[in-house]
Amino acid sequence: MSQNVFKWKHFESDIIMVCVRWYLKYPLSYRMLVEMIEERGLNLAHTTIMRWVHQYSPIISDRVRKHLRPTNDSWRMDETYLKIKGKNAYLYRAVDSAGNTIDFFVSEHRDKDAAKKFFKKALKAIHNQHPRVITTDKYAATEIAIHEMIYSGTLSVGTTLRKVQYLNNIIEQDHRFIKRKVKLKLGFGNFETAEKTICGIETMHMIRKGQVEEIQRVLSEVEFINKIMGIVA
């Protein structure tokens, strides 16, 4: 990988990645992270770390996706709430029956069109299989979206829509890891930065769940991310 993504930065690339990884991986605010880095002899403004997170999260997410283990064909899909500029927004998410993240999608609306956009994104991801069964939370707009996508041929006619509440406990439990990280961040200033930050948080959550075969322990996580970001040891 080229190191051009770090060109003209005033700090070393490994320092930048430490800040970005920690922010995305742990329930930290930017100001907490500033204090942690200051204890290590570096003075950073919280806005500097914020800009790094917004810049590098999508790059990390894109490069990690190529290394994800395949998910299975039993999808559990649900939506949860986010605050963007003080207003409710929605995070569409799905995991497979083993708890592996299938995909995620940030939307300003909770409706049929948003559900379709989520499914189209998930279907394009190379680590996902075409769903044999999709379990939902009985939300009508999502059900309509699935039926319309089956009718249009985007989803297979063999795809089964299942509306069993207890089977979706696995995705509702998985929401908690994301919500715990987002809670300390006190909402997002705008939709674009919310998308960028969430994609990084979700990617680090995938890594934590063991969805990247090359990562077996914490140090190998550091080595892997440095490698895909073009950081030479």
PALUM-246106 format. One line per 2 residues: their letters; for each residue y, z, x of N, C-alpha, C, CB. Coordinates in Angstrom, 1 decimal. Atoms other than C-alpha are relative to their C-alpha. Last residue first. Glycine has a CB too. Example, Ala and Ser with C-alpha at 12.3 -4.5 7.8 and 13.67 -1.06 7.14 Angstrom:
// PALUM-246106
sa = -1.1/0.0/-0.9/-1.1/7.1/13.7/1.1/0.8/-0.8/0.5/-1.4/0.4 | -1.2/0.0/0.9/-4.5/7.8/12.3/1.2/0.0/0.9/0.0/1.2/-1.0
***
This chain:
// PALUM-246106
av = 0.2/-1.4/-0.5/-1.1/10.7/7.6/0.5/0.1/1.4/-1.5/0.4/-0.1 | 0.9/0.0/-1.2/0.3/7.3/6.4/0.0/1.5/0.5/0.4/-0.9/1.1
ig = -0.5/-1.0/-0.9/1.9/7.4/2.9/-1.0/0.2/1.1/0.3/1.4/-0.7 | -0.3/0.6/-1.3/1.2/4.2/1.1/0.6/0.9/1.0/1.0/-1.1/-0.3
mi = -1.4/0.2/0.0/1.4/5.6/-2.5/0.5/-0.5/1.4/0.7/1.3/-0.2 | -0.4/1.0/0.9/-2.3/5.0/-3.0/1.5/-0.3/0.0/-0.4/0.3/-1.5
kn = 0.6/1.4/-0.4/-3.1/6.8/0.2/0.5/-1.0/-1.0/-1.5/0.1/0.0 | -0.7/0.5/-1.2/-0.8/9.8/-0.4/-0.4/-1.4/0.3/-0.1/0.9/1.2
if = -1.3/0.4/0.5/-2.3/10.2/-3.9/0.9/-0.6/1.1/0.7/1.2/-0.7 | 0.1/1.2/0.9/-5.8/10.1/-2.5/1.4/-0.4/-0.4/-0.9/0.4/-1.2
ev = 0.3/1.2/-0.8/-5.1/12.5/0.4/0.0/-1.3/-0.8/-1.3/0.2/0.7 | -1.2/0.3/-0.8/-3.4/15.0/-1.9/-0.2/-1.2/0.9/0.3/1.2/1.0
es = -1.0/0.4/0.9/-6.3/14.9/-4.3/1.3/-0.4/0.7/0.3/1.1/-1.1 | 0.3/1.4/0.1/-8.8/15.1/-1.4/1.0/-0.6/-1.1/-1.4/-0.2/-0.5
lv = -0.5/0.7/-1.1/-7.1/18.4/-0.5/-0.3/-1.5/-0.1/-0.7/0.5/1.3 | -1.4/0.1/-0.1/-7.5/19.7/-4.0/0.5/-0.8/1.2/0.6/1.4/0.1
rq = -0.6/-1.3/-0.2/-11.2/18.9/-4.4/1.5/-0.2/0.2/-0.6/0.7/1.3 | 1.0/-1.1/0.2/-13.6/16.1/-5.4/0.6/1.4/0.2/-1.1/-0.2/1.0
ie = -0.6/-1.4/-0.1/-11.2/13.2/-5.8/-1.0/1.0/-0.3/1.3/0.1/-0.9 | -0.2/-0.3/-1.4/-12.7/9.7/-5.1/0.5/1.5/0.2/1.0/-0.9/0.5
ev = 1.3/-0.2/-0.8/-14.3/9.5/-8.5/0.3/0.5/1.4/-0.8/-1.2/0.0 | -0.1/0.9/-1.2/-11.0/9.8/-10.4/-1.1/0.4/0.9/1.4/0.2/0.7
qg = 0.1/1.4/0.4/-11.6/11.2/-13.9/0.1/-1.0/1.1/1.0/-0.3/-1.1 | 1.1/0.7/-0.8/-12.3/14.7/-12.6/-0.2/-1.5/-0.4/-1.2/0.7/-0.2
kr = 1.2/0.1/0.8/-10.4/16.6/-15.4/-1.1/-0.8/0.8/0.2/-0.6/-1.3 | 0.6/-1.4/0.1/-7.7/17.6/-12.9/-1.3/0.0/-0.8/1.0/0.9/-0.8
im = 0.6/-0.4/-1.3/-7.2/13.9/-12.1/-0.6/1.4/-0.1/1.2/-0.1/1.1 | 1.2/0.8/-0.2/-6.7/13.0/-15.8/-0.7/0.4/1.3/0.3/-1.5/0.0
hm = 1.0/-0.7/0.8/-4.2/15.9/-16.1/-1.4/-0.8/0.1/0.5/0.0/-1.5 | 0.5/-1.2/-0.8/-2.3/14.5/-13.1/-1.0/0.7/-0.8/1.2/0.9/0.3
te = 0.8/0.4/-1.1/-2.1/11.2/-15.0/-0.6/1.1/0.8/0.8/-1.0/0.9 | 1.3/0.4/0.5/-1.0/12.8/-18.2/-0.9/-0.5/1.1/0.2/-1.1/-1.1
ig = 0.8/-1.2/0.4/1.8/14.6/-16.4/-1.4/-0.3/-0.5/0.8/0.8/-1.1 | 0.4/-0.7/-1.2/2.9/11.4/-14.7/-0.8/1.3/-0.3/1.3/0.4/0.8
ci = 1.1/0.8/-0.7/2.9/9.4/-17.9/-0.5/0.6/1.3/0.5/-1.5/0.2 | 1.3/-0.2/0.6/4.8/12.2/-19.6/-1.1/-0.8/0.6/0.1/-0.4/-1.5
tk = 0.5/-1.3/-0.4/7.6/12.1/-17.1/-1.4/0.3/-0.6/0.9/1.1/-0.4 | 0.4/0.0/-1.4/8.2/8.4/-17.4/-0.6/1.3/0.4/1.3/-0.3/0.8
ea = 1.2/0.9/-0.2/8.0/8.3/-21.2/-0.4/0.1/1.5/0.4/-1.4/-0.3 | 1.2/-0.6/0.6/10.3/11.3/-21.5/-1.2/-0.8/0.3/0.2/0.2/-1.6
te = 0.5/-1.0/-0.9/12.8/9.8/-19.1/-1.2/0.7/-0.5/1.2/1.0/0.3 | 0.5/0.6/-1.3/13.0/6.7/-21.2/-0.5/1.0/1.0/1.1/-0.9/0.6
fn = 1.3/0.6/0.2/13.3/8.5/-24.5/-0.6/-0.5/1.3/0.0/-1.0/-1.1 | 0.0/1.3/0.7/16.3/10.6/-23.5/-1.5/-0.5/-0.1/0.9/-1.0/0.6
gf = -1.3/0.5/0.3/17.2/14.1/-22.3/0.1/-1.3/-0.8/0.8/-0.1/1.2 | -0.4/1.1/-0.8/13.7/15.6/-22.6/1.4/-0.5/-0.4/-1.0/-1.1/0.0
gl = -0.3/1.3/0.6/12.6/18.9/-23.9/0.5/-1.0/1.0/1.0/0.2/-1.1 | -1.0/-0.2/1.0/12.8/22.4/-22.4/0.4/-1.3/-0.7/1.2/0.7/0.6
kl = -1.0/1.0/-0.3/10.8/21.6/-19.3/1.1/-0.1/-1.1/-0.8/-1.4/0.1 | -1.0/-0.5/-1.0/9.0/24.9/-19.6/1.0/-1.0/0.3/-0.8/0.4/1.2
kv = -0.7/-1.1/0.5/7.2/23.7/-22.8/1.1/0.5/0.9/-0.9/1.1/-0.4 | -1.3/0.5/0.6/6.2/20.3/-21.3/0.9/1.2/-0.5/-0.4/-0.9/-1.2
kr = -0.8/0.5/-1.0/3.6/21.9/-19.0/1.4/-0.5/-0.6/-0.6/-1.2/0.7 | -0.3/-1.1/-0.8/2.0/24.0/-21.7/1.0/-0.4/1.1/-1.3/0.7/0.7
ki = -1.1/-0.7/0.6/2.2/21.1/-24.1/0.4/1.2/0.9/-0.5/0.6/-1.4 | -1.2/0.8/-0.1/0.1/18.9/-21.8/1.2/0.8/-0.6/-0.2/-1.3/-0.8
fr = -0.3/0.2/-1.4/-2.7/21.5/-21.3/1.4/-0.7/0.2/-1.1/-0.7/0.8 | -0.6/-1.3/-0.5/-2.6/22.5/-25.0/0.4/-0.1/1.5/-1.0/1.1/-0.1
hd = -1.5/0.0/0.2/-3.1/18.9/-26.2/0.6/1.2/0.8/0.4/0.0/-1.5 | -0.6/0.8/-1.1/-6.6/19.0/-24.8/1.5/-0.1/0.0/-0.7/-1.4/0.1
qe = 0.1/-0.9/-1.1/-7.6/21.7/-27.3/0.7/-0.7/1.2/-1.4/0.4/0.3 | -1.0/-1.0/0.3/-6.4/19.4/-30.1/0.0/1.1/1.1/-0.3/0.7/-1.3
ii = -1.3/0.5/-0.3/-8.4/16.6/-28.6/1.1/1.0/-0.2/0.3/-1.3/-0.8 | -0.1/0.3/-1.4/-11.6/18.6/-28.5/1.3/-0.6/0.4/-1.1/-1.0/0.4
nn = -0.4/-1.2/-0.7/-11.0/20.1/-31.9/0.1/-0.3/1.5/-1.0/1.1/-0.2 | -1.2/0.3/-0.7/-11.2/16.5/-33.4/0.5/1.3/0.8/1.1/-0.5/-0.9
ly = 0.3/0.9/-1.1/-14.8/16.9/-34.4/1.2/-0.3/0.9/-0.7/-1.3/-0.4 | 0.4/-0.8/-1.1/-13.8/19.9/-36.5/-0.4/-0.8/1.2/-1.3/0.8/-0.4
qv = -1.0/-0.8/-0.7/-11.6/17.7/-38.7/-0.6/0.7/1.2/0.5/1.0/-1.0 | 0.6/-1.3/0.0/-14.1/15.0/-39.6/0.8/0.9/0.8/-1.5/-0.1/0.5
kr = -1.0/-1.0/0.3/-12.5/11.7/-40.6/-0.6/1.4/-0.2/0.8/-0.4/-1.3 | 0.6/-1.2/0.4/-14.6/9.0/-39.0/1.1/1.1/-0.2/-1.0/0.5/1.1
lt = -1.1/-1.0/0.2/-13.5/5.4/-38.8/-0.6/1.3/-0.5/1.2/-0.5/-0.9 | 0.0/-1.0/1.1/-16.4/3.3/-37.6/1.1/0.9/0.1/-1.4/0.8/0.0
tg = -0.7/-1.2/-0.3/-15.9/0.2/-35.4/0.0/0.9/-1.2/1.4/-0.2/0.5 | 1.0/-1.0/-0.2/-18.5/-2.5/-36.1/0.6/1.4/0.3/-0.9/-0.4/1.1
vs = 0.4/-0.4/1.4/-15.8/-4.8/-37.5/-1.0/1.1/0.1/-0.5/-1.2/-0.7 | 1.2/0.6/0.5/-14.4/-4.7/-33.9/-0.3/0.4/-1.4/-1.2/0.4/0.9
lt = 1.1/-0.9/-0.1/-10.8/-3.8/-33.4/-1.2/-0.6/-0.6/0.3/1.4/-0.7 | -0.4/-0.8/-1.2/-8.1/-6.4/-32.7/-1.1/1.1/0.3/1.4/0.6/-0.2
gs = 0.9/0.3/-1.2/-10.0/-8.6/-35.2/0.4/0.7/1.3/0.0/-1.5/0.2 | -0.6/1.0/-0.8/-7.1/-8.7/-37.8/-0.9/-0.4/1.2/1.3/0.4/0.5
yi = -0.1/1.2/0.8/-9.2/-6.8/-40.4/0.5/-1.2/0.8/0.9/0.2/-1.2 | 1.4/0.5/0.2/-10.3/-4.2/-37.8/0.1/-1.3/-0.8/-0.8/1.0/-0.8
me = 0.4/0.5/-1.3/-6.6/-3.8/-36.8/-1.4/-0.5/0.0/0.2/1.0/1.1 | -0.7/1.2/-0.2/-5.6/-3.4/-40.4/-0.4/-0.7/1.3/1.5/0.2/-0.1
hi = 0.6/1.0/0.9/-8.2/-0.8/-41.0/0.6/-1.3/0.2/0.2/0.5/-1.5 | 1.3/0.4/-0.5/-7.1/1.1/-37.9/-0.7/-1.0/-0.9/-0.9/1.3/0.0
ai = -0.2/0.8/-1.3/-3.4/1.0/-38.8/-1.4/-0.4/0.5/0.7/0.8/1.1 | -0.4/1.3/0.4/-4.2/2.2/-42.4/0.1/-0.9/1.3/1.4/0.0/-0.7
et = 1.1/0.6/0.6/-6.1/5.2/-41.0/0.3/-1.5/-0.4/-0.5/0.8/-1.2 | 0.9/0.4/-1.0/-3.2/6.0/-38.7/-1.3/-0.7/-0.5/-0.5/1.3/0.8
aa = -0.6/1.1/-0.7/-0.7/5.9/-41.5/-1.0/-0.5/1.1/1.3/0.4/0.6 | 0.1/1.3/0.7/-2.9/8.1/-43.7/0.5/-1.2/0.8/0.7/0.1/-1.3
yk = -1.4/0.4/0.3/-3.3/11.1/-41.3/-0.1/-1.5/-0.5/0.9/0.1/1.3 | -0.2/0.3/1.4/-6.9/12.2/-41.7/1.4/-0.4/-0.3/-0.4/1.1/-0.8
dt = -0.3/-1.3/0.7/-7.0/13.9/-38.2/0.3/-0.3/-1.5/1.2/0.6/0.6 | -1.5/-0.3/0.2/-8.8/11.0/-36.6/0.2/1.3/-0.8/0.7/-1.2/-0.7
ti = -0.2/-1.2/0.8/-12.3/10.2/-35.2/1.5/0.3/0.0/-0.8/1.2/0.6 | -1.3/-0.6/-0.2/-12.7/6.6/-33.9/0.1/1.2/-1.0/1.2/-1.0/-0.2
vr = -0.4/-0.9/1.1/-16.3/5.3/-33.5/1.4/0.6/0.4/-1.0/1.1/-0.3 | 1.1/0.1/1.0/-17.8/2.4/-31.5/0.4/0.8/-1.2/-1.3/0.5/0.6
ph = 0.5/-1.1/0.7/-14.5/2.1/-29.5/-1.1/-0.3/-1.0/1.1/0.7/-0.7 | -0.4/0.3/1.3/-14.2/-0.8/-27.0/-0.6/1.2/-0.9/-0.4/-1.4/-0.6
qn = 0.9/0.8/0.7/-14.7/0.8/-23.6/0.6/-0.3/-1.4/-1.5/0.6/-0.1 | 0.5/-0.4/1.4/-11.9/2.2/-21.6/-1.0/-1.1/-0.5/1.2/0.1/-0.9
hi = 1.0/-1.0/-0.1/-11.3/2.1/-17.8/-0.6/0.4/-1.4/0.7/1.3/0.6 | 1.3/0.5/-0.5/-9.6/-1.3/-17.9/-1.1/1.1/0.1/0.2/-0.6/1.4
ak = 0.3/-0.8/-1.3/-6.8/-0.2/-20.1/-1.4/-0.3/0.4/0.2/1.5/-0.3 | -0.3/0.8/-1.2/-5.9/-3.0/-22.6/-0.5/0.7/1.3/1.4/-0.3/0.0
la = 1.0/1.1/-0.1/-7.7/-1.3/-25.5/0.2/-0.8/1.2/0.1/-0.8/-1.3 | 1.3/-0.6/-0.4/-5.6/1.9/-25.0/-1.1/-1.1/0.2/-0.5/1.0/-1.0
kk = -0.1/-0.4/-1.4/-2.3/0.0/-25.1/-1.4/0.5/0.5/1.0/1.1/0.1 | -0.1/1.2/-0.8/-3.3/-1.8/-28.3/0.1/0.3/1.5/1.2/-0.9/-0.4
ff = 1.3/0.6/-0.2/-4.4/1.5/-29.8/0.0/-1.3/0.8/-0.6/-0.4/-1.4 | 0.8/-0.9/-0.8/-1.1/3.2/-29.1/-1.4/-0.7/0.2/-0.2/1.4/-0.7
kk = -0.4/0.1/-1.4/0.9/0.3/-30.4/-0.8/0.8/1.0/1.5/0.3/0.2 | 0.5/1.3/-0.5/-1.1/0.3/-33.6/0.4/-0.3/1.5/0.6/-1.2/-0.8
aa = 1.4/-0.1/-0.2/-0.5/4.0/-34.1/-0.6/-1.3/0.5/-0.7/0.4/-1.3 | 0.2/-0.8/-1.2/3.2/3.5/-33.6/-1.4/0.1/0.3/0.7/1.4/-0.2
dk = -0.4/0.8/-1.1/3.3/0.7/-36.2/-0.2/0.7/1.3/1.4/-0.5/-0.1 | 1.1/1.0/-0.2/1.4/2.8/-38.8/0.3/-0.8/1.3/-0.1/-0.9/-1.2
dr = 0.3/0.9/1.1/3.8/5.8/-38.5/-1.1/-1.1/0.4/1.3/-0.8/-0.4 | 1.4/-0.3/0.3/4.9/8.8/-36.5/-0.4/-0.9/-1.2/-0.3/1.5/-0.2
he = 0.4/0.0/1.4/8.2/7.6/-35.0/-1.5/0.3/-0.1/0.3/-1.3/-0.7 | -1.0/-0.6/0.8/10.0/8.0/-31.7/-0.4/0.3/-1.4/1.3/-0.8/0.1
sv = -0.6/0.8/1.1/6.8/7.2/-29.9/1.1/0.8/-0.6/-1.0/-0.4/-1.0 | -1.2/-0.8/0.5/5.2/8.3/-26.6/0.7/-0.9/-1.0/0.9/0.4/1.1
ff = -1.1/0.8/0.4/1.7/6.8/-26.0/1.1/0.8/-0.6/-0.4/-1.1/-1.0 | -1.1/-0.7/0.6/-1.4/8.2/-24.4/1.1/-0.9/-0.3/0.4/1.2/0.9
di = -1.3/0.5/-0.3/-4.8/6.9/-23.2/1.0/0.9/-0.8/0.2/-1.4/-0.4 | 0.1/1.4/0.2/-8.5/7.5/-23.0/1.3/-0.6/0.2/-0.5/-0.3/-1.4
tn = -1.2/0.6/0.6/-8.4/11.0/-21.5/-0.2/-1.5/-0.1/1.3/0.3/0.8 | -0.8/0.9/-0.9/-11.8/12.3/-20.8/1.1/-0.7/-0.7/-1.0/-1.0/0.8
ga = -1.3/-0.6/-0.3/-13.0/15.1/-23.1/0.8/-0.7/1.0/-0.2/1.4/0.6 | 0.2/-0.9/-1.2/-16.7/14.2/-23.1/1.3/0.7/0.4/-0.6/-0.8/1.1
sd = 0.7/-1.2/0.4/-16.4/12.8/-26.7/-0.3/1.0/1.2/-1.3/-0.5/-0.6 | 1.3/0.4/0.5/-13.6/10.5/-25.6/-0.8/1.3/-0.3/-0.8/-0.9/1.1
va = 1.0/-0.3/-1.0/-10.0/11.5/-25.5/-1.3/-0.5/-0.5/0.0/1.6/0.3 | 1.4/0.1/0.3/-7.0/10.1/-27.4/-0.9/0.4/1.2/-0.4/-1.4/-0.5
ry = 1.0/-0.2/-1.1/-3.3/10.8/-27.4/-1.4/-0.2/-0.5/0.2/1.4/0.6 | 1.3/0.5/0.4/-0.2/9.8/-29.4/-0.9/0.2/1.2/0.0/-1.4/-0.6
ly = 0.8/0.4/-1.1/2.9/11.9/-28.3/-1.4/-0.3/-0.6/-0.1/1.0/1.1 | 1.4/-0.2/0.1/5.5/12.1/-31.0/-0.8/-0.6/1.2/-0.5/-0.7/-1.3
an = 0.6/1.3/-0.3/9.2/12.6/-31.2/-1.5/0.3/0.1/0.5/-0.6/1.4 | 1.5/0.2/-0.2/11.1/15.4/-32.8/-0.3/-1.4/0.4/-0.7/0.4/-1.4
kg = 0.7/0.5/1.2/14.8/15.7/-32.1/-1.5/-0.2/0.2/0.7/-1.4/-0.4 | 0.0/-0.9/1.1/16.7/17.8/-29.6/-0.7/-0.4/-1.3/1.4/0.3/-0.3
ki = -1.4/-0.1/0.4/17.4/15.0/-27.2/0.1/0.9/-1.2/0.6/-1.4/-0.2 | -0.8/1.0/-0.8/13.6/14.3/-27.1/1.5/0.1/-0.5/-0.6/-1.4/0.0
kl = -1.4/0.0/0.3/11.4/17.2/-28.3/0.7/-1.0/1.0/0.6/1.4/0.1 | -0.8/-0.2/-1.2/7.7/16.5/-28.4/1.5/0.1/-0.5/-0.1/-1.2/1.0
yt = -1.4/0.1/0.0/5.1/16.8/-31.1/0.6/0.2/1.3/0.6/1.0/-1.0 | -0.7/-1.3/-0.2/1.4/16.1/-31.1/1.5/-0.3/0.1/-0.6/0.8/1.2
ed = -1.4/0.0/-0.5/-0.7/13.1/-32.3/0.5/1.5/0.1/0.9/-0.8/-1.0 | -0.9/-0.9/0.7/-4.5/12.7/-32.6/1.4/-0.1/0.5/-0.4/1.5/0.2
mr = -1.4/0.3/0.0/-7.4/10.5/-31.6/0.9/1.0/-0.8/0.3/-1.4/-0.4 | -0.6/-1.1/0.8/-11.0/11.3/-30.7/1.5/-0.1/0.1/-0.5/1.5/0.4
ws = -1.4/-0.4/-0.2/-12.7/8.2/-29.4/0.4/1.1/-1.0/0.9/-1.3/-0.2 | -0.3/-0.9/1.1/-16.5/7.7/-29.0/1.4/0.6/0.1/-1.1/1.1/-0.1
dn = -0.5/0.8/1.1/-17.0/4.6/-26.8/0.2/0.9/-1.3/-1.0/-1.1/-0.3 | 1.1/0.5/0.9/-17.3/6.4/-23.4/0.6/-0.6/-1.3/-1.0/1.1/-0.4
tp = 0.2/-0.9/1.1/-14.7/6.5/-20.7/-1.1/-0.5/-0.9/1.4/0.2/-0.8 | 0.0/0.5/1.3/-15.0/4.6/-17.4/-0.2/1.1/-1.1/-1.2/-1.0/-0.2
rl = 1.4/0.2/0.5/-14.0/6.4/-14.3/0.0/-0.5/-1.4/-0.8/1.4/0.1 | 0.6/-1.0/1.1/-10.4/6.0/-13.3/-1.4/-0.4/-0.3/0.9/-0.1/-1.2
hk = 1.1/-0.8/-0.5/-9.5/4.2/-10.0/-0.7/1.0/-1.0/0.5/0.9/1.2 | 1.0/0.9/-0.6/-7.3/1.4/-11.2/-1.2/0.7/0.5/0.7/-0.8/1.1
rv = 0.8/0.6/1.1/-5.4/3.8/-13.4/-1.1/-0.9/0.5/0.9/-0.8/-0.9 | 1.2/-0.8/0.3/-4.3/5.8/-10.4/-0.9/-0.7/-1.0/0.4/1.4/-0.5
rd = 1.0/0.1/-1.1/-2.0/3.0/-9.2/-1.2/0.8/-0.2/0.7/0.4/1.3 | 0.5/1.3/-0.1/-0.2/2.7/-12.6/-1.0/-0.2/1.1/1.2/-1.0/0.3
si = 0.8/0.3/1.2/0.2/6.4/-13.1/-0.6/-1.4/0.1/0.8/0.1/-1.3 | 1.3/-0.8/-0.2/1.5/7.0/-9.5/-1.0/-0.4/-1.2/0.3/1.5/0.0
ip = 0.7/0.6/-1.1/4.1/4.2/-10.0/-1.3/0.7/0.2/0.9/0.0/1.3 | 0.7/1.2/0.4/5.1/5.5/-13.4/-0.8/-0.7/1.1/1.1/-1.0/-0.6
sy = 1.1/-0.2/1.0/5.6/9.0/-12.0/-0.6/-1.3/-0.5/0.6/0.8/-1.2 | 1.3/0.1/-0.6/7.6/7.8/-8.9/-1.2/0.3/-1.0/-0.2/0.9/1.1
qh = 0.3/1.3/-0.8/11.0/7.0/-10.2/-1.4/-0.1/0.3/0.8/0.0/1.2 | -0.2/1.2/0.9/11.4/9.6/-13.0/-0.3/-1.3/0.7/1.5/0.0/-0.5
vw = 1.0/-0.1/1.0/9.9/12.4/-10.8/0.1/-1.3/-0.9/0.1/1.3/-0.9 | 1.3/0.4/-0.6/12.0/11.4/-7.9/-1.1/0.0/-1.0/-0.3/1.0/1.1
rm = -0.1/1.4/-0.3/15.2/11.5/-10.0/-1.3/-0.5/0.6/1.2/-0.4/0.9 | 0.1/0.6/1.3/14.2/15.0/-11.3/0.0/-1.5/0.2/1.2/0.4/-0.9
it = 1.5/0.0/0.3/13.6/16.2/-7.7/-0.2/-0.7/-1.3/-0.5/1.4/-0.1 | 0.7/0.9/-0.9/17.2/15.1/-6.8/-1.5/-0.1/-0.3/0.2/0.5/1.5
th = -0.2/1.4/0.5/18.6/16.6/-10.0/-0.7/-1.0/1.0/1.5/-0.3/-0.1 | 1.0/0.2/1.1/17.1/20.0/-9.0/0.1/-1.4/-0.5/0.1/1.0/-1.1
al = -0.6/-0.2/1.4/19.2/19.9/-5.8/-1.1/-0.4/-1.0/1.2/-1.0/-0.2 | 0.0/1.1/0.9/17.2/20.3/-2.6/0.7/0.3/-1.3/-1.5/-0.5/-0.3
nl = -1.0/-0.1/1.1/17.5/22.6/0.4/0.0/-1.3/-0.8/1.4/0.4/0.6 | -0.6/1.3/0.4/14.3/22.7/2.5/1.0/0.3/-1.1/-1.0/-1.0/-0.4
gr = -1.0/0.4/-0.9/13.1/25.8/4.5/0.8/-1.3/-0.3/-0.5/-0.2/1.4 | 0.6/0.8/-1.1/9.8/26.4/2.9/1.0/-0.6/0.9/-1.0/-1.0/-0.6
ee = 0.8/-0.9/-0.8/11.2/29.1/0.7/-0.6/-0.6/1.2/-1.0/0.7/-0.9 | -0.9/-0.7/-0.8/13.7/26.5/-0.5/-0.7/1.0/0.9/1.1/0.6/-0.8
im = -0.2/0.8/-1.2/10.8/24.4/-1.7/1.0/0.6/0.9/0.6/-1.4/-0.5 | 1.2/0.0/-0.7/9.7/27.2/-4.1/0.2/-0.9/1.3/-1.1/-0.6/-0.8
ev = 0.1/-1.3/-0.7/13.3/27.8/-5.2/-1.3/0.0/0.9/-0.1/1.1/-1.0 | -1.1/-0.1/-1.0/13.9/24.1/-6.0/-0.2/1.3/0.8/1.4/-0.1/-0.6
lm = 0.5/0.8/-1.1/10.5/24.0/-7.9/1.0/0.0/1.2/-0.3/-1.4/-0.4 | 1.1/-0.7/-0.6/11.7/26.8/-10.2/-0.5/-0.7/1.3/-1.2/0.2/-0.9
ry = -0.6/-1.1/-0.8/14.9/24.9/-10.8/-1.0/0.9/0.7/0.9/0.8/-0.9 | -0.6/0.5/-1.2/13.0/21.8/-11.8/0.6/1.1/0.9/1.1/-1.1/-0.3
sl = -1.2/0.7/0.3/10.9/23.7/-14.3/0.5/-0.5/1.4/1.1/1.0/-0.6 | -1.2/-0.4/-0.7/7.3/24.4/-13.6/1.2/-0.7/-0.5/-0.2/-0.3/1.5
py = -1.1/-0.3/1.0/4.1/24.3/-15.7/1.3/0.6/0.7/-0.5/1.0/-1.0 | -0.2/-1.4/0.4/2.0/22.8/-12.9/1.1/0.2/-1.0/0.2/0.8/1.3
kl = 1.3/-0.6/0.1/0.7/19.2/-12.2/0.1/1.4/-0.6/-0.7/0.1/1.4 | 0.8/0.7/1.0/3.7/17.0/-12.8/-1.3/0.8/-0.3/-0.3/-1.4/0.4
yw = -0.7/0.0/1.3/6.2/19.3/-11.0/-0.9/-0.6/-1.1/1.3/-0.9/0.1 | 0.0/-1.4/0.5/3.7/20.0/-8.2/0.7/0.0/-1.3/0.8/0.9/1.0
rv = 1.3/-0.5/0.4/2.9/16.3/-7.7/0.1/1.4/-0.6/-0.9/0.0/1.2 | 0.4/0.7/1.2/6.6/15.2/-7.7/-1.4/0.5/-0.5/-0.1/-1.5/0.3
cv = -0.9/-0.5/1.1/7.7/17.9/-5.2/-0.5/-0.7/-1.3/1.4/-0.4/0.3 | 0.3/-1.4/0.3/4.7/17.3/-2.9/0.8/0.4/-1.2/0.3/0.9/1.3
mi = 1.3/0.0/0.8/5.2/13.5/-3.2/-0.4/1.4/-0.3/-1.0/-0.7/0.8 | -0.3/0.6/1.3/8.9/13.7/-2.0/-1.3/0.2/-0.9/0.4/-1.4/0.0
id = -0.8/-1.0/0.7/7.9/15.9/0.9/0.3/-0.4/-1.4/1.4/0.3/0.8 | 1.0/-1.0/0.4/5.2/13.4/1.9/0.7/1.2/-0.7/-0.7/0.5/1.3
se = 0.8/0.3/1.2/7.7/10.6/1.7/-0.9/1.0/-0.4/-0.7/-1.3/0.3 | 1.3/0.6/-0.3/10.1/12.2/4.2/-0.8/-0.2/-1.3/-0.7/0.9/1.0
fh = 1.1/-0.9/-0.3/13.6/12.9/2.8/-1.3/-0.7/0.3/-0.2/1.1/-1.1 | -0.5/-0.9/-1.0/16.8/10.9/2.8/-1.0/1.0/0.4/1.3/0.7/-0.5
kw = 0.0/-1.4/0.5/15.2/8.0/0.9/0.4/0.9/1.2/-1.4/0.4/-0.5 | -1.4/-0.5/0.1/16.3/4.5/2.0/0.0/1.5/-0.5/0.8/-0.8/-0.9
kf = -1.0/0.5/-0.9/12.8/3.0/1.5/1.4/0.6/-0.4/0.1/-1.5/-0.1 | -0.7/-1.2/-0.5/10.3/5.3/-0.3/1.2/-0.5/0.9/-0.9/0.8/0.8
vn = -0.5/-0.8/1.2/8.9/2.6/-2.6/0.8/1.2/0.5/-1.2/0.4/-0.8 | -1.3/0.4/0.4/8.8/0.3/0.5/0.5/0.8/-1.2/0.0/-1.4/-0.4
qs = -0.8/-1.2/0.1/5.8/2.2/1.9/1.4/-0.3/-0.5/0.1/0.6/1.4 | -1.2/0.0/-0.7/3.5/-0.7/1.1/0.8/1.3/-0.2/0.9/-1.2/-0.4
m = -1.2/0.0/0.8/0.0/0.0/0.0/1.3/0.0/0.9/0.0/1.2/-0.9
***
